[in-house]
Amino acid sequence: MTLVALLGFAVGIVLALTGAGGGILAVPLLVFGAGLSMAEAGPIGLLAVGLAASLGAGMGLRSGTVRYKAALLVAAAGVVCSPLGLWLAQRMPNRPLTAVFAIVLLYVALRAWRRSRCTGDAPPERGKPPPCRLDTARGKLNWTAPCARALCWSGLVAGGLSGLLGVGGGFVMVPALQRFTDLGTQSVLATSLAVIALVSMAGVAASAATGHLQWAVAVPFAFGALAGMGAGRLVAARLPAARLQQGFALVSALVAVALLVRATA
């Protein structure tokens, strides 16, 4: 199990260096490193990503950057779709599921590369105000029907992909919160981590209840991921963010190509 713990350690480092979406590499590492199928690796990846996200969400709650009502609404929608995605993953042939994962990973790689090319911290220009707007006087979001609807749809997509592919959904939640709200960067990331933690743990619980979670692999992998996240946070601030995102994009693209080759071989 030393190899599995080392794989988890690598995932934790990637999470610490690149943010919530970095957990998408957990499943490919388990597929190539531990010889698991996509359906077997998914729940294990969810456990590791969910635990790591829980740590980040806890820190966000202490600092007051988590919009907990929005996180609970999105997570509730995600929990509805996560078991459906898990059910589908257990019944899909491994090759098509691998191909779907590779396509999603290519999208994540492209988005990370584009983000690395952006300069400055200014928010993207908007054609019209987002449906969810922060009331600066109260420090809370103004809840409207369009706001709730947009967040619910985001949660449904993130939950479905979480169950199907064993990913936390950070690559869905971060851009969704940036598009549908006017929250600051730190609040977006912290709220996204809270959603990922809740949805991932629901997926893990469903996997464990149906007997599809291999605890002998999941436990060392998850503890390795937590250790890697702690180690990665020590060096993350010393490295240029743009280079980290570019490195993550290149690695993700290479892994996606390898998965496509595996799916079509």
C-alpha positions in Angstrom: 0.0 0.0 0.0 3.1 2.3 0.0 2.6 2.9 -3.7 -1.1 3.9 -3.2 -0.1 6.3 -0.4 2.5 7.9 -2.6 -0.1 8.3 -5.4 -2.4 10.0 -2.8 0.5 12.2 -1.7 1.0 13.3 -5.3 -2.7 14.2 -5.6 -2.6 16.2 -2.4 0.4 18.2 -3.7 -1.5 19.0 -7.0 -4.5 20.1 -5.0 -2.4 22.4 -2.8 -0.6 23.9 -5.8 -3.4 24.3 -8.3 -6.6 24.6 -6.4 -9.9 22.7 -6.3 -9.8 21.4 -9.8 -6.5 19.6 -9.3 -8.2 16.6 -7.7 -9.3 15.4 -11.2 -5.9 13.8 -11.5 -6.7 11.4 -8.6 -8.6 8.9 -10.8 -6.0 8.7 -13.6 -3.3 8.1 -11.1 -5.2 5.2 -9.6 -6.0 3.8 -13.0 -2.3 3.9 -14.2 -0.6 3.5 -10.9 -2.8 1.0 -9.0 -4.3 -0.8 -12.0 -7.9 0.0 -11.1 -10.8 0.4 -13.5 -12.5 3.8 -13.8 -15.5 2.6 -11.8 -13.2 1.3 -9.0 -11.0 4.4 -8.9 -13.9 6.9 -8.9 -15.1 6.5 -5.3 -11.5 6.4 -4.0 -10.7 9.6 -5.7 -13.9 11.2 -4.3 -12.9 10.2 -0.8 -9.4 11.8 -1.1 -10.7 15.0 -2.8 -13.6 15.3 -0.3 -11.3 15.1 2.7 -8.9 17.6 1.2 -11.8 20.0 0.3 -13.2 19.6 3.8 -10.0 21.0 5.2 -10.1 24.0 2.9 -13.8 24.6 3.5 -13.2 24.6 7.3 -10.5 27.3 7.0 -12.9 29.3 4.8 -15.7 29.0 7.4 -13.3 30.3 10.1 -12.3 33.2 7.9 -15.9 34.0 6.9 -15.4 33.6 3.2 -17.7 30.7 2.7 -21.3 31.6 1.5 -22.7 28.7 3.4 -26.4 29.1 2.3 -25.3 29.1 -1.4 -23.0 26.1 -0.7 -25.8 24.1 1.0 -28.2 24.8 -1.9 -25.7 23.8 -4.5 -24.6 20.8 -2.6 -28.3 19.7 -2.0 -28.8 19.7 -5.8 -25.5 17.9 -6.3 -26.4 15.2 -3.8 -29.5 14.5 -5.8 -27.5 13.7 -9.0 -24.4 12.2 -7.5 -26.0 8.7 -6.8 -27.3 8.7 -10.4 -23.9 9.4 -11.8 -22.5 6.6 -9.5 -25.2 4.2 -10.7 -24.3 5.0 -14.3 -20.6 4.6 -13.8 -21.0 1.1 -12.4 -23.0 0.1 -15.5 -20.9 1.8 -18.2 -18.2 -0.2 -20.0 -14.7 0.9 -18.9 -13.6 2.1 -22.3 -16.4 4.6 -22.9 -16.2 5.8 -19.4 -12.4 6.3 -19.8 -13.0 8.3 -23.0 -15.6 10.6 -21.3 -13.2 11.2 -18.5 -10.4 12.0 -21.0 -12.6 14.6 -22.8 -13.5 16.3 -19.5 -9.8 16.3 -18.5 -8.8 18.0 -21.8 -11.4 20.7 -21.0 -9.9 21.2 -17.6 -6.4 21.4 -19.1 -7.5 24.0 -21.7 -9.2 26.1 -19.0 -6.2 26.0 -16.7 -4.0 27.1 -19.6 -6.2 30.0 -20.5 -6.4 31.0 -16.8 -2.6 31.0 -16.6 -2.5 33.5 -19.5 -4.7 36.0 -17.7 -2.9 38.8 -15.9 -4.1 40.7 -12.9 -6.8 39.9 -10.4 -9.6 42.0 -12.1 -12.8 40.1 -12.5 -14.0 39.3 -16.0 -16.1 41.9 -17.8 -19.8 41.1 -17.8 -22.4 41.9 -20.3 -25.1 42.1 -17.6 -25.2 41.7 -13.8 -25.1 38.1 -12.5 -28.3 36.6 -11.1 -26.7 36.3 -7.6 -25.5 39.6 -6.3 -23.9 40.4 -2.9 -25.6 42.9 -0.7 -22.5 44.7 0.7 -24.5 46.3 3.5 -25.6 43.0 4.9 -22.7 41.0 3.6 -25.1 38.4 2.2 -26.4 37.3 -1.2 -29.7 38.7 -2.4 -31.8 35.6 -3.0 -34.0 35.6 -6.1 -35.6 32.9 -8.2 -33.0 33.3 -11.1 -30.2 33.1 -8.5 -31.5 29.9 -6.9 -32.2 28.4 -10.3 -28.7 29.1 -11.6 -27.1 27.7 -8.5 -29.3 24.5 -8.5 -28.4 23.8 -12.1 -24.7 24.2 -11.3 -25.1 21.7 -8.4 -26.9 19.2 -10.6 -24.1 19.2 -13.2 -21.3 19.0 -10.5 -23.1 16.2 -8.7 -23.7 14.2 -11.8 -20.0 14.4 -12.9 -18.9 13.7 -9.3 -20.7 10.4 -9.2 -19.9 9.4 -12.8 -16.2 10.3 -12.9 -15.2 10.4 -9.3 -14.2 14.0 -9.4 -15.0 16.7 -6.9 -16.5 19.1 -9.4 -14.3 22.1 -8.7 -13.8 22.6 -12.4 -17.5 23.1 -12.6 -18.2 25.0 -9.4 -15.5 27.6 -9.7 -16.5 28.9 -13.1 -20.2 28.6 -12.3 -19.8 30.8 -9.1 -17.7 33.3 -11.1 -20.4 33.5 -13.8 -23.5 33.5 -11.6 -22.4 35.6 -8.7 -20.3 38.7 -8.0 -18.4 37.1 -5.1 -14.7 37.8 -4.7 -12.1 35.2 -5.7 -11.4 33.9 -2.1 -15.1 33.6 -1.4 -15.7 31.7 -4.7 -12.9 29.3 -4.0 -13.9 28.7 -0.3 -17.6 28.2 -1.3 -16.6 25.8 -4.1 -14.6 23.8 -1.6 -17.5 23.5 0.7 -19.7 22.3 -2.1 -17.1 19.8 -3.2 -16.7 18.5 0.3 -20.4 17.9 0.8 -21.1 16.4 -2.6 -18.0 14.2 -2.5 -18.8 12.8 0.9 -22.4 12.0 -0.3 -20.9 10.1 -3.2 -18.5 8.2 -0.9 -21.4 7.3 1.4 -23.4 5.9 -1.5 -20.4 4.0 -2.8 -19.7 2.5 0.6 -23.4 1.5 1.1 -23.5 -0.3 -2.2 -20.1 -2.1 -1.6 -18.2 -0.3 -4.4 -15.6 1.3 -2.2 -12.3 -0.6 -1.7 -11.3 0.6 1.7 -7.9 -1.2 1.6 -6.9 1.2 -1.2 -9.0 4.2 -0.2 -7.6 4.7 3.3 -3.9 4.9 2.4 -4.7 6.9 -0.7 -6.8 9.4 1.3 -4.2 9.8 4.1 -1.5 10.3 1.5 -3.6 13.0 -0.2 -4.0 14.9 3.1 -0.2 14.7 3.8 0.5 15.9 0.3 -1.9 18.8 0.7 -0.1 19.9 3.9 3.3 19.6 2.2 2.1 21.4 -0.9 0.7 24.4 1.1 4.2 25.0 2.5 5.7 25.7 -1.0 2.6 26.9 -2.9 3.1 30.6 -2.0 6.7 30.5 -3.1 5.9 29.4 -6.7 4.5 31.5 -9.5 0.8 30.8 -9.9 0.8 31.1 -13.7 3.6 28.5 -14.1 1.8 26.2 -11.7 -1.4 26.4 -13.8 0.6 25.9 -17.0 2.3 22.8 -15.6 -1.0 21.4 -14.4 -2.5 22.1 -17.9 0.3 20.3 -19.7 0.3 17.3 -17.3 -3.5 17.1 -17.5 -3.4 17.2 -21.3 -0.8 14.4 -21.4 -2.8 12.2 -19.0 -6.0 12.8 -21.1 -4.2 11.7 -24.3 -2.9 8.6 -22.5 -6.5 7.8 -21.3 -7.8 8.2 -24.9 -5.1 5.9 -26.1 -6.1 3.4 -23.4 -9.8 3.7 -24.3 -9.3 3.1 -28.0 -6.5 0.5 -27.9 
